Structures are given as structure tokens and as C-alpha cells.
Amino acid sequence: MKLTFAKGASVKDPAGLFNSSLDGNTRRAIDISEGDELDEAAFKALIRAAAAVNKSKA
């Protein structure tokens, strides 16, 4: 599964969850394969940070 964050380059990712589309100027993505484990707290923080970025640029 790929989760793409349209304004991901503007989102702080201290846990390093973004692992795809890192060369782009705007978006970032997380590729998740079956069996991968995801840091739930870091993922929630990333979603909240992305929502804040999207809201601030509305």
C-alpha cells in the first residue's frame, strides 16, 4: 500500500516514516508491504502534522 502526502515535503518526519517520493519538491509517501510493522505513535503524529500543514495552507 502507498500512502501519499500531497504536501509531505512540508511535514516534519522525525521518525523517518517517509520512504518513497523523497526526491520530489512537494509530496512524500510511505510504502507499506504486507508484514511491515509501523510505529503507531509516530504514524499518528505524522498524520496530525500533515493535517496541520494542509489546514495552514487552506
N, C-alpha and C positions, 0 to 999 in steps of 0.2 A: 504494500500500500504506500502511496506517496501523499504526504500532506504538504501542500504548497502554501506558503505565506506570501501574499502578493507584495507586501511592503516589508518583507522579512529582513532586508538589509538594514532597516532602521530599528530592528528589535534586538535588544541585548540578549545574548545567549550564553550566560556564564557557565552552564553545564555542558555546552558543546553539543546540543541535540541536533542542530542543523548539520546534515551530512550530504546534502545534494544542492545543486544550483548555487554553489558558493562563489563562482566566478562572475555571476551576474551583478548588475548595479542595483537592482531593486528587489527581486524575490529571493527567497531561500526555501528550502524544502527539507523534509525528513522522510527518508525511505525506511520503511519498517517491513521486515520479512517475517514470515511465519517462524515462531520460536524466539524472536528477538525479545529482550526484556527492556522496558523503558522505565526510566526513573519517573515515577508518578508525580512526585512533588515538583521536580524540575519541569515536567511537561505542563502541569497546571500553571506554573509561574510563567512559562513561555506563552501559553495561550492568553493569560491575563495581560502580559506585556504587549502582545500583538494587538489585543483589543484596545489597549490604551493608545497605542500608536495610531490605529485606524480611527479612533474617536477624535484624537487631537488634530487629525488632518482632514476631518469631515468638512 
